[in-house]
Amino acid sequence: MNPDDSTVGVVGLGAMGIGIAANLVRAGYPVIGFDPSTDSVTTAQQHGVTAATDVSTVATQARTAILVVVRTSEQVESVTTDLAAAGRPGLPVILASTIAPATARTVTDHLTAAGLRPISAALSGGPWGAKAGTLTFMVSGPPQTVRDCEPLFAAAGSRTFVVSDRPDVAQAAKLAVQLIYGVNMMGLFEAFRLGAAYGIDHADLEQIFRHSVADSWVARNWPHVREWWESNGNGLDILLKDMRAALREADDLALALPTTALTFDLMRAVWPAFGGSFPRADQPAPDPVAWT
């Protein structure tokens, strides 16, 4: 591939990354992407994404920026190590994965030392929002780098909130979002159980919740949310990972988050209810394809 001056790199072409990459292509950007899953790569190619053989190739070919859209902190650390070794000096690196603020600080320090320009752009909206181009981005980092990347956020999302010039702050904003999401999900789950016990039709309850004080994003998108929960370890475990990170951050800050802690514990019972097994802290649910 002969990189165009506007080539964007995307590392991670899973449920979120593929939607972002496809929307960037639709916006006119040449996109080069990498994912260890051959199925994900094939799907990306069908959307006009050029496939790279590894992270280092993405690092050398990208010209506008590189988005990191992988699942775990360990994956972020692995990817950014490769980017630091091979990336062009001055290239923006957008951390779109949800990671702990402490991890964001470590990773951005490493990338900055290598001459790259990292920012955090935590995102919300789920795979359906990524596909539709309606994601919400919570962004933090050096102002000029944020401004340079704003056209990418506009191509892949509908709202961008710049919350700080410190790269770790956007990750704290995303963890706050995940706390509300998790608590709200548990409330809806229990409300449906109560309704079912009295024989109230599930579809009727959905409409009641959407047109009353029970209305929320989760209520309006319950079919999507439930589908995500039932996706064989690829949905709820991500939320649990984020809530665990929030509780660890709160512990470090001496903050009491009792509702979050209770919700996290209750989800251990919800997960088996959908036929899955709860991923332990030291044994997280594996990706369908190991990240290498």
Phi, psi and omega in degrees: 000131172265106188296133172286157180298342181251015182300132178249137176260142175230119177254113186108103184244037178279210186302323180269315185297323182294321178294318179297313181299316181297320180290327175294320176298315179298330179279358176102004179274133166291132184236130172245132185224159177224141172204143180288345180277120179295327178296317179296319180296317179299317178297318180297319179297326177294339178263009176093010179275135174278131183275133174258155181276343180195174181296321182299325177295318176300317182299321184277337184268332183291145180237327182272311181185168172235129174260131177256113186232060179253178194270319192239164177299321180298320178293319177300316180296320179295313182296314183290334174297316177294321180294319180297327182282331188239348186290152177286132178305136179090355182284129175292138174241119185258114179275095182264355175286152175272117181224165177293145177307323180297320177294320179299320179296315181297314183293316181292325176298317180296315181293320179296318179297334179273002178092006178268171183240087183276145169221161173260140175220070179298144186233157179217146180141350177073174180302326180291325176289324177296318180294319183278349183075031183243024181296153169256127179255132172252113194242141172209146181153182180306131187306318182294320178294320177300314180298321180297331184264354184303322178299329178291319178295322179294327180286330186253352183215180180245344180217139176229127178242117177269116190254344182186166172265004175263123185301337183280342188291324178300326179292325176294321177298318180294320178298323177297319177299315182295327177299313180295318179301312182295314180297317180296318178301316180295322178297316178295317180302313181290325178296320177294324178295319179296314179299318181297325180297335178257009176076019179281132181300135183301316182295323178296319179297319178304315181292322178298314182297321183288341183240037179210187179293351177279357184298143178193172177300319180296318179297318182289337183242026186304318178302319177295316183297314182294320177301320179295319178301323188271016189267039169061041176091004182256007181235288186297328182295332177293316178296319178298319177302315182290321179293324176298318179297320180296319180294324177293318177298317180298320178298317179296328182268001183059040177259137176269122176234067187295324180293320177296316180298317180294317179298317179301315180293321180295327180295341176296333178274329181291319184304308178298335180297336178260016174088008180252179176242139183292128179285121178293159182301323182266000178221071182296155179300130183287155171293157174303326175234130181298138180280123180232000000 
